[in-house]
Amino acid sequence: MTANTPAAVTSVDAQTLRTWMKDPDDLIVIDVRFAAEFEAMHIRGSYNVPLPLLSEHTDELAERLGKRVVLVCQSGTRAEQARTRLGGAGIGSAHVLAGGVPAFAAAGGDVVRGQKRWDLERQVRMVAGSAVVLGLAGGRFVSPKMRMLAGGIGAGLAFSAATNSCA
């Protein structure tokens, strides 16, 4: 397979992954969520390689992966992005866990639970919402120009939603 050949993509459900985990010598589970999310709950035996790190070192990682690979995240979106990157590097055996780590836990999978933290998306909503309120309050009581803060945040959120990126 060349670097330009797309990977053969399949998703895998939680029950299938549980079955595969009975033979862990033939399986690598890579969790592409951020470290705080991984710490809060992860699949026992999985490796944490956050998506930005995987993106920086895709070729290097692809050289080391020869086994069956399952990519996991919170819902499947970031795992699919990781699968696309690995596919571009010639890894055609990558699977994406449908429903992410929560689906695996709900199916009775073996997970490690740590300290609960706010999800990244929830943190972003808190910061963005607070900045909008601050911009509106500042526009009312300090200077009308402070409303530009609220407009900038709104434009950034709209762009992020339209491009499905964290930019």
PADREN-384058 format. One record per residue: residue number from 1; residue in one letter; y negated, z negated, x of N, C-alpha, C in turn. Coordinates in Angstrom, 2 decimals, decimal comma, padded with zeros to 5 digits, always signed. Layout:
! PADREN-384058
(r NUM; 'A'; (Y; Z; X); (Y; Z; X); (Y; Z; X))
...
//
This chain:
! PADREN-384058
(r 1; 'M'; (+001,18; +000,00; +000,86); (+000,00; +000,00; +000,00); (-001,23; +000,00; +000,89))
(r 2; 'T'; (-002,21; +000,85; +000,63); (-003,43; +000,88; +001,42); (-004,44; -000,09; +000,86))
(r 3; 'A'; (-005,50; -000,33; +001,65); (-006,52; -001,28; +001,23); (-007,25; -000,81; -000,02))
(r 4; 'N'; (-007,23; +000,49; -000,31); (-007,94; +001,01; -001,48); (-007,06; +001,08; -002,72))
(r 5; 'T'; (-005,78; +000,75; -002,58); (-004,88; +000,80; -003,72); (-005,01; -000,48; -004,53))
(r 6; 'P'; (-005,29; -000,41; -005,82); (-005,41; -001,63; -006,60); (-004,07; -002,34; -006,72))
(r 7; 'A'; (-004,15; -003,65; -006,83); (-002,94; -004,46; -006,94); (-002,29; -004,28; -008,30))
(r 8; 'A'; (-000,98; -004,43; -008,32); (-000,26; -004,43; -009,59); (-000,55; -005,77; -010,24))
(r 9; 'V'; (-001,27; -005,73; -011,32); (-001,76; -006,97; -011,92); (-000,89; -007,41; -013,06))
(r 10; 'T'; (-000,60; -008,67; -013,06); (+000,04; -009,27; -014,22); (-000,51; -010,65; -014,38))
(r 11; 'S'; (-000,52; -011,11; -015,61); (-000,86; -012,51; -015,83); (+000,46; -013,22; -016,08))
(r 12; 'V'; (+000,43; -014,51; -015,86); (+001,62; -015,31; -016,05); (+001,25; -016,49; -016,93))
(r 13; 'D'; (+002,12; -016,84; -017,85); (+001,81; -017,99; -018,72); (+002,29; -019,28; -018,06))
(r 14; 'A'; (+001,86; -020,39; -018,62); (+002,14; -021,70; -018,04); (+003,64; -021,99; -017,96))
(r 15; 'Q'; (+004,39; -021,62; -018,99); (+005,84; -021,89; -018,99); (+006,55; -021,10; -017,88))
(r 16; 'T'; (+006,13; -019,85; -017,69); (+006,73; -019,04; -016,62); (+006,42; -019,65; -015,26))
(r 17; 'L'; (+005,18; -020,09; -015,06); (+004,82; -020,71; -013,79); (+005,64; -021,98; -013,56))
(r 18; 'R'; (+005,84; -022,75; -014,61); (+006,67; -023,96; -014,46); (+008,07; -023,59; -014,00))
(r 19; 'T'; (+008,62; -022,51; -014,52); (+009,95; -022,05; -014,11); (+009,93; -021,61; -012,65))
(r 20; 'W'; (+008,92; -020,83; -012,28); (+008,81; -020,37; -010,89); (+008,69; -021,53; -009,91))
(r 21; 'M'; (+008,03; -022,61; -010,35); (+007,79; -023,74; -009,45); (+009,08; -024,50; -009,12))
(r 22; 'K'; (+010,17; -024,18; -009,81); (+011,46; -024,80; -009,46); (+011,98; -024,25; -008,14))
(r 23; 'D'; (+011,48; -023,09; -007,72); (+011,80; -022,49; -006,42); (+010,50; -022,30; -005,65))
(r 24; 'P'; (+009,91; -023,40; -005,16); (+008,58; -023,31; -004,55); (+008,54; -022,57; -003,21))
(r 25; 'D'; (+009,69; -022,31; -002,59); (+009,69; -021,57; -001,33); (+009,26; -020,12; -001,51))
(r 26; 'D'; (+009,32; -019,63; -002,73); (+008,98; -018,24; -003,01); (+007,63; -018,13; -003,74))
(r 27; 'L'; (+006,79; -019,16; -003,62); (+005,59; -019,20; -004,45); (+004,43; -019,88; -003,73))
(r 28; 'I'; (+003,24; -019,28; -003,87); (+002,00; -019,92; -003,41); (+001,04; -019,92; -004,59))
(r 29; 'V'; (+000,56; -021,10; -004,94); (-000,42; -021,24; -006,02); (-001,77; -021,53; -005,36))
(r 30; 'I'; (-002,74; -020,65; -005,61); (-004,08; -020,80; -005,03); (-005,06; -021,06; -006,16))
(r 31; 'D'; (-005,74; -022,20; -006,06); (-006,74; -022,62; -007,04); (-008,10; -022,22; -006,50))
(r 32; 'V'; (-008,82; -021,33; -007,21); (-010,08; -020,79; -006,70); (-011,30; -021,51; -007,24))
(r 33; 'R'; (-011,10; -022,67; -007,87); (-012,24; -023,45; -008,39); (-012,90; -024,21; -007,24))
(r 34; 'F'; (-014,08; -024,76; -007,53); (-014,79; -025,56; -006,54); (-014,03; -026,86; -006,29))
(r 35; 'A'; (-014,29; -027,47; -005,14); (-013,57; -028,67; -004,71); (-013,65; -029,80; -005,74))
(r 36; 'A'; (-014,80; -030,01; -006,36); (-014,94; -031,09; -007,35); (-014,05; -030,85; -008,57))
(r 37; 'E'; (-013,94; -029,59; -008,99); (-013,06; -029,26; -010,11); (-011,60; -029,47; -009,72))
(r 38; 'F'; (-011,27; -029,05; -008,51); (-009,91; -029,21; -008,00); (-009,55; -030,70; -007,92))
(r 39; 'E'; (-010,49; -031,51; -007,45); (-010,25; -032,95; -007,32); (-010,01; -033,60; -008,68))
(r 40; 'A'; (-010,72; -033,13; -009,69); (-010,59; -033,72; -011,03); (-009,20; -033,49; -011,61))
(r 41; 'M'; (-008,66; -032,28; -011,44); (-007,31; -031,98; -011,90); (-006,85; -030,68; -011,25))
(r 42; 'H'; (-005,64; -030,71; -010,68); (-005,08; -029,50; -010,11); (-003,56; -029,51; -010,22))
(r 43; 'I'; (-002,99; -028,35; -010,08); (-001,54; -028,20; -010,13); (-000,95; -028,75; -008,83))
(r 44; 'R'; (+000,02; -029,64; -008,98); (+000,64; -030,24; -007,80); (+001,21; -029,13; -006,90))
(r 45; 'G'; (+000,87; -029,20; -005,62); (+001,35; -028,22; -004,65); (+000,46; -027,01; -004,48))
(r 46; 'S'; (-000,62; -026,92; -005,27); (-001,53; -025,78; -005,14); (-002,49; -025,99; -003,97))
(r 47; 'Y'; (-003,03; -024,89; -003,50); (-004,00; -024,92; -002,41); (-005,37; -024,57; -002,97))
(r 48; 'N'; (-006,39; -025,30; -002,54); (-007,74; -025,05; -003,01); (-008,46; -024,12; -002,04))
(r 49; 'V'; (-008,74; -022,90; -002,51); (-009,52; -021,92; -001,75); (-010,60; -021,42; -002,71))
(r 50; 'P'; (-011,76; -022,11; -002,75); (-012,82; -021,71; -003,70); (-013,16; -020,23; -003,58))
(r 51; 'L'; (-013,49; -019,61; -004,70); (-013,74; -018,17; -004,76); (-014,74; -017,70; -003,69))
(r 52; 'P'; (-015,87; -018,40; -003,46); (-016,78; -017,92; -002,41); (-016,11; -017,89; -001,03))
(r 53; 'L'; (-015,27; -018,87; -000,73); (-014,56; -018,90; +000,55); (-013,53; -017,77; +000,61))
(r 54; 'L'; (-012,80; -017,57; -000,47); (-011,83; -016,49; -000,54); (-012,52; -015,15; -000,35))
(r 55; 'S'; (-013,71; -015,00; -000,95); (-014,45; -013,75; -000,83); (-014,86; -013,47; +000,61))
(r 56; 'E'; (-015,22; -014,52; +001,34); (-015,64; -014,37; +002,74); (-014,47; -014,04; +003,65))
(r 57; 'H'; (-013,28; -014,53; +003,32); (-012,13; -014,41; +004,21); (-010,94; -013,70; +003,55))
(r 58; 'T'; (-011,22; -012,74; +002,68); (-010,16; -012,07; +001,93); (-009,12; -011,42; +002,85))
(r 59; 'D'; (-009,56; -010,63; +003,80); (-008,63; -009,92; +004,67); (-007,78; -010,89; +005,48))
(r 60; 'E'; (-008,41; -011,93; +006,00); (-007,70; -012,94; +006,79); (-006,64; -013,64; +005,94))
(r 61; 'L'; (-007,02; -014,00; +004,71); (-006,08; -014,66; +003,81); (-004,94; -013,71; +003,42))
(r 62; 'A'; (-005,28; -012,46; +003,15); (-004,28; -011,48; +002,74); (-003,21; -011,29; +003,80))
(r 63; 'E'; (-003,58; -011,39; +005,07); (-002,61; -011,26; +006,16); (-001,57; -012,38; +006,14))
(r 64; 'R'; (-001,95; -013,53; +005,60); (-001,06; -014,70; +005,62); (-000,23; -014,84; +004,34))
(r 65; 'L'; (-000,55; -014,07; +003,33); (+000,16; -014,19; +002,06); (+001,27; -013,14; +001,99))
(r 66; 'G'; (+002,50; -013,58; +002,02); (+003,60; -012,65; +001,88); (+004,48; -013,00; +000,70))
(r 67; 'K'; (+004,24; -014,14; +000,13); (+005,06; -014,63; -000,98); (+004,44; -014,22; -002,31))
(r 68; 'R'; (+005,09; -014,62; -003,37); (+004,53; -014,43; -004,71); (+003,32; -015,35; -004,83))
(r 69; 'V'; (+002,21; -014,80; -005,28); (+000,95; -015,52; -005,34); (+000,51; -015,67; -006,79))
(r 70; 'V'; (+000,14; -016,90; -007,18); (-000,44; -017,14; -008,50); (-001,82; -017,72; -008,27))
(r 71; 'L'; (-002,82; -017,08; -008,85); (-004,21; -017,52; -008,74); (-004,59; -018,27; -010,01))
(r 72; 'V'; (-005,23; -019,42; -009,84); (-005,60; -020,24; -011,00); (-007,06; -020,67; -010,89))
(r 73; 'C'; (-007,65; -020,92; -012,04); (-008,99; -021,49; -012,13); (-009,05; -022,27; -013,44))
(r 74; 'Q'; (-010,23; -022,41; -014,00); (-010,37; -023,18; -015,24); (-009,93; -022,37; -016,46))
(r 75; 'S'; (-010,29; -021,08; -016,47); (-009,97; -020,26; -017,66); (-009,28; -018,94; -017,33))
(r 76; 'G'; (-009,41; -018,48; -016,12); (-008,83; -017,20; -015,71); (-009,84; -016,21; -015,17))
(r 77; 'T'; (-011,13; -016,42; -015,44); (-012,16; -015,48; -015,02); (-012,28; -015,41; -013,50))
(r 78; 'R'; (-012,45; -016,56; -012,85); (-012,58; -016,56; -011,39); (-011,27; -016,14; -010,72))
(r 79; 'A'; (-010,14; -016,51; -011,30); (-008,86; -016,11; -010,73); (-008,71; -014,59; -010,79))
(r 80; 'E'; (-009,19; -013,97; -011,85); (-009,15; -012,51; -011,96); (-010,05; -011,87; -010,90))
(r 81; 'Q'; (-011,22; -012,46; -010,64); (-012,09; -011,95; -009,58); (-011,40; -012,06; -008,23))
(r 82; 'A'; (-010,72; -013,17; -007,99); (-009,98; -013,35; -006,73); (-008,85; -012,33; -006,63))
(r 83; 'R'; (-008,16; -012,07; -007,74); (-007,08; -011,09; -007,74); (-007,59; -009,70; -007,39))
(r 84; 'T'; (-008,74; -009,37; -007,90); (-009,35; -008,07; -007,59); (-009,66; -007,97; -006,10))
(r 85; 'R'; (-010,21; -009,02; -005,54); (-010,53; -009,02; -004,11); (-009,25; -008,91; -003,26))
(r 86; 'L'; (-008,25; -009,68; -003,60); (-006,99; -009,61; -002,85); (-006,32; -008,26; -003,03))
(r 87; 'G'; (-006,44; -007,68; -004,23); (-005,88; -006,35; -004,46); (-006,51; -005,32; -003,56))
(r 88; 'G'; (-007,81; -005,45; -003,33); (-008,50; -004,54; -002,42); (-008,05; -004,71; -000,98))
(r 89; 'A'; (-007,47; -005,86; -000,67); (-006,97; -006,13; +000,69); (-005,47; -005,85; +000,80))
(r 90; 'G'; (-004,87; -005,30; -000,27); (-003,48; -004,89; -000,20); (-002,47; -005,87; -000,76))
(r 91; 'I'; (-002,90; -006,95; -001,38); (-001,97; -007,90; -001,98); (-001,67; -007,43; -003,40))
(r 92; 'G'; (-000,49; -006,89; -003,60); (-000,12; -006,35; -004,90); (+000,73; -007,29; -005,73))
(r 93; 'S'; (+000,98; -008,49; -005,22); (+001,88; -009,41; -005,92); (+001,14; -010,56; -006,59))
(r 94; 'A'; (-000,17; -010,47; -006,67); (-000,94; -011,59; -007,24); (-000,86; -011,61; -008,76))
(r 95; 'H'; (-000,67; -012,81; -009,29); (-000,66; -013,04; -010,73); (-001,81; -013,99; -011,06))
(r 96; 'V'; (-002,30; -013,92; -012,27); (-003,35; -014,83; -012,75); (-002,75; -015,71; -013,84))
(r 97; 'L'; (-002,94; -017,02; -013,71); (-002,43; -017,95; -014,71); (-003,28; -017,87; -015,97))
(r 98; 'A'; (-002,69; -017,43; -017,05); (-003,39; -017,33; -018,33); (-003,77; -018,72; -018,83))
(r 99; 'G'; (-005,03; -018,91; -019,16); (-005,50; -020,19; -019,67); (-005,84; -021,20; -018,60))
(r 100; 'G'; (-005,57; -020,88; -017,35); (-005,96; -021,74; -016,25); (-005,21; -023,06; -016,18))
(r 101; 'V'; (-005,77; -023,96; -015,38); (-005,15; -025,27; -015,15); (-005,02; -026,06; -016,45))
(r 102; 'P'; (-006,01; -026,04; -017,37); (-005,83; -026,78; -018,62); (-004,60; -026,33; -019,42))
(r 103; 'A'; (-004,33; -025,03; -019,44); (-003,16; -024,52; -020,17); (-001,87; -025,01; -019,50))
(r 104; 'F'; (-001,87; -025,04; -018,19); (-000,70; -025,52; -017,46); (-000,45; -026,99; -017,78))
(r 105; 'A'; (-001,51; -027,80; -017,78); (-001,39; -029,23; -018,09); (-000,92; -029,42; -019,53))
(r 106; 'A'; (-001,47; -028,62; -020,46); (-001,09; -028,73; -021,88); (+000,38; -028,35; -022,10))
(r 107; 'A'; (+000,91; -027,49; -021,24); (+002,30; -027,07; -021,37); (+003,25; -028,05; -020,69))
(r 108; 'G'; (+002,72; -029,18; -020,23); (+003,57; -030,19; -019,60); (+003,78; -029,97; -018,12))
(r 109; 'G'; (+002,95; -029,11; -017,50); (+003,07; -028,86; -016,07); (+002,67; -030,07; -015,25))
(r 110; 'D'; (+003,17; -030,13; -014,03); (+002,90; -031,25; -013,13); (+001,52; -031,07; -012,50))
(r 111; 'V'; (+000,58; -031,89; -012,95); (-000,79; -031,82; -012,42); (-001,15; -033,16; -011,78))
(r 112; 'V'; (-002,08; -033,09; -010,85); (-002,64; -034,28; -010,21); (-004,01; -034,49; -010,83))
(r 113; 'R'; (-004,22; -035,67; -011,37); (-005,52; -035,98; -011,98); (-006,28; -036,94; -011,08))
(r 114; 'G'; (-007,52; -036,59; -010,80); (-008,39; -037,42; -009,99); (-009,54; -037,93; -010,84))
(r 115; 'Q'; (-010,62; -038,22; -010,17); (-011,81; -038,70; -010,85); (-012,40; -037,59; -011,70))
(r 116; 'K'; (-012,68; -037,90; -012,97); (-013,26; -036,90; -013,87); (-014,71; -036,65; -013,47))
(r 117; 'R'; (-015,08; -035,38; -013,46); (-016,44; -034,95; -013,16); (-016,85; -033,92; -014,19))
(r 118; 'W'; (-018,14; -033,70; -014,28); (-018,62; -032,65; -015,17); (-018,21; -031,30; -014,60))
(r 119; 'D'; (-017,80; -030,38; -015,48); (-017,51; -029,02; -015,06); (-018,79; -028,40; -014,51))
(r 120; 'L'; (-018,61; -027,41; -013,63); (-019,76; -026,74; -013,04); (-020,65; -026,12; -014,12))
(r 121; 'E'; (-020,05; -025,51; -015,12); (-020,84; -024,89; -016,18); (-021,70; -025,94; -016,90))
(r 122; 'R'; (-021,13; -027,12; -017,13); (-021,88; -028,19; -017,79); (-023,04; -028,66; -016,92))
(r 123; 'Q'; (-022,82; -028,74; -015,61); (-023,88; -029,13; -014,69); (-025,02; -028,12; -014,71))
(r 124; 'V'; (-024,65; -026,84; -014,71); (-025,66; -025,77; -014,73); (-026,47; -025,84; -016,02))
(r 125; 'R'; (-025,79; -026,06; -017,16); (-026,51; -026,16; -018,43); (-027,48; -027,33; -018,44))
(r 126; 'M'; (-027,08; -028,47; -017,82); (-027,96; -029,64; -017,78); (-029,20; -029,35; -016,94))
(r 127; 'V'; (-029,01; -028,76; -015,77); (-030,14; -028,45; -014,90); (-031,05; -027,42; -015,55))
(r 128; 'A'; (-030,48; -026,35; -016,08); (-031,28; -025,29; -016,71); (-032,02; -025,83; -017,93))
(r 129; 'G'; (-031,35; -026,59; -018,77); (-032,00; -027,15; -019,96); (-033,13; -028,10; -019,58))
(r 130; 'S'; (-032,91; -028,93; -018,57); (-033,95; -029,86; -018,13); (-035,15; -029,11; -017,57))
(r 131; 'A'; (-034,90; -028,03; -016,82); (-036,00; -027,23; -016,27); (-036,80; -026,56; -017,37))
(r 132; 'V'; (-036,13; -026,08; -018,41); (-036,84; -025,45; -019,53); (-037,71; -026,48; -020,23))
(r 133; 'V'; (-037,16; -027,66; -020,52); (-037,95; -028,73; -021,17); (-039,13; -029,12; -020,29))
(r 134; 'L'; (-038,91; -029,26; -018,99); (-040,00; -029,60; -018,07); (-041,08; -028,52; -018,08))
(r 135; 'G'; (-040,66; -027,25; -018,09); (-041,63; -026,15; -018,12); (-042,45; -026,14; -019,40))
(r 136; 'L'; (-041,80; -026,40; -020,53); (-042,52; -026,42; -021,81); (-043,45; -027,62; -021,89))
(r 137; 'A'; (-042,98; -028,79; -021,46); (-043,84; -029,99; -021,48); (-045,00; -029,83; -020,52))
(r 138; 'G'; (-044,72; -029,29; -019,33); (-045,79; -029,05; -018,37); (-046,79; -028,04; -018,88))
(r 139; 'G'; (-046,32; -027,04; -019,61); (-047,22; -026,04; -020,20); (-048,12; -026,64; -021,25))
(r 140; 'R'; (-047,64; -027,64; -021,91); (-048,44; -028,30; -022,96); (-049,44; -029,29; -022,38))
(r 141; 'F'; (-048,99; -030,08; -021,39); (-049,81; -031,19; -020,91); (-050,45; -030,98; -019,55))
(r 142; 'V'; (-049,99; -030,04; -018,74); (-050,53; -029,86; -017,40); (-051,28; -028,54; -017,29))
(r 143; 'S'; (-050,55; -027,44; -017,43); (-051,14; -026,11; -017,31); (-050,28; -025,11; -018,07))
(r 144; 'P'; (-050,89; -024,22; -018,82); (-050,10; -023,21; -019,54); (-049,23; -022,37; -018,62))
(r 145; 'K'; (-049,60; -022,29; -017,35); (-048,81; -021,51; -016,40); (-047,43; -022,12; -016,16))
(r 146; 'M'; (-047,25; -023,40; -016,45); (-045,96; -024,06; -016,26); (-044,91; -023,49; -017,21))
(r 147; 'R'; (-045,35; -022,82; -018,28); (-044,39; -022,21; -019,20); (-043,60; -021,09; -018,52))
(r 148; 'M'; (-044,15; -020,56; -017,42); (-043,45; -019,51; -016,68); (-042,12; -020,04; -016,13))
(r 149; 'L'; (-042,05; -021,34; -015,86); (-040,80; -021,93; -015,40); (-039,71; -021,75; -016,47))
(r 150; 'A'; (-040,07; -022,06; -017,71); (-039,11; -021,91; -018,80); (-038,71; -020,44; -018,97))
(r 151; 'G'; (-039,67; -019,54; -018,86); (-039,38; -018,11; -018,98); (-038,49; -017,62; -017,85))
(r 152; 'G'; (-038,74; -018,09; -016,64); (-037,92; -017,71; -015,48); (-036,49; -018,19; -015,62))
(r 153; 'I'; (-036,32; -019,43; -016,09); (-034,97; -019,96; -016,29); (-034,25; -019,15; -017,38))
(r 154; 'G'; (-034,94; -018,87; -018,47); (-034,34; -018,08; -019,55); (-033,93; -016,70; -019,06))
(r 155; 'A'; (-034,78; -016,05; -018,28); (-034,46; -014,72; -017,74); (-033,25; -014,80; -016,81))
(r 156; 'G'; (-033,20; -015,83; -015,98); (-032,07; -016,01; -015,07); (-030,76; -016,21; -015,81))
(r 157; 'L'; (-030,80; -017,02; -016,88); (-029,60; -017,25; -017,68); (-029,13; -015,97; -018,39))
(r 158; 'A'; (-030,10; -015,21; -018,90); (-029,75; -013,96; -019,56); (-029,13; -012,98; -018,57))
(r 159; 'F'; (-029,69; -012,90; -017,35); (-029,15; -012,02; -016,32); (-027,73; -012,47; -015,94))
(r 160; 'S'; (-027,55; -013,77; -015,78); (-026,24; -014,32; -015,42); (-025,19; -013,98; -016,49))
(r 161; 'A'; (-025,57; -014,10; -017,74); (-024,64; -013,77; -018,82); (-024,33; -012,28; -018,86))
(r 162; 'A'; (-025,35; -011,46; -018,67); (-025,16; -010,01; -018,73); (-024,30; -009,48; -017,59))
(r 163; 'T'; (-024,41; -010,09; -016,41); (-023,65; -009,62; -015,25); (-022,38; -010,43; -015,02))
(r 164; 'N'; (-022,18; -011,50; -015,79); (-021,03; -012,40; -015,63); (-020,92; -012,91; -014,22))
(r 165; 'S'; (-022,07; -013,32; -013,67); (-022,11; -013,85; -012,30); (-022,90; -015,14; -012,30))
(r 166; 'C'; (-022,82; -015,84; -011,21); (-023,57; -017,09; -011,07); (-024,92; -016,88; -010,44))
(r 167; 'A'; (-025,28; -015,61; -010,21); (-026,56; -015,33; -009,55); (-027,71; -015,84; -010,39))
//
